[in-house]
Amino acid sequence: MSFDKKYLVWALGYAAIGMCLGIFMAASHNHVQASTHSHVLLVGFVISLIYGVIHKLWLGEKTPGLAKIQFIVHQAGAVTIFIGLFLLYGKVVPEAQLDPILAIASITVLLGVLIMLYMVLKTNAVKT
């Protein structure tokens, strides 16, 4: 499967999860997971969708090895953030235990952005 399609599939999966969480919060009148909901939709859905568009329009399959690493880095960081936030705001795991995990996951997502930036610059993908 091409990277643009992988990102699209993951983005739509995140959209479904984020919407289900939003519907649950609305139905239960309990919005404690609002931050988790926002992160699933922004970091998961929106960023994955943007990465898919970048691959489709500019990168294609020009850097398959690095693209695979970037894909794994982004998804690992994003999923870890979502699970961590869900556990944090659900008061399942204490904040002191989750803080280091969430910090590493956030840096991992940032690393994914930096790798994407490198791929875009390396492949002369930006059209002028």
Secondary structure by P-SEA (a helix, b strand, c coil): ccaaaaaaaaaaaaaaaaaaaaaaaaaaccccaaaaaaaaaacccaaaaaaaaaaacccccccaaaaaaaaaaaaaaaaaaaaaaaaaaacccccccaaaaaaaaaaaaaaaaaaaaaaaaaaccccc
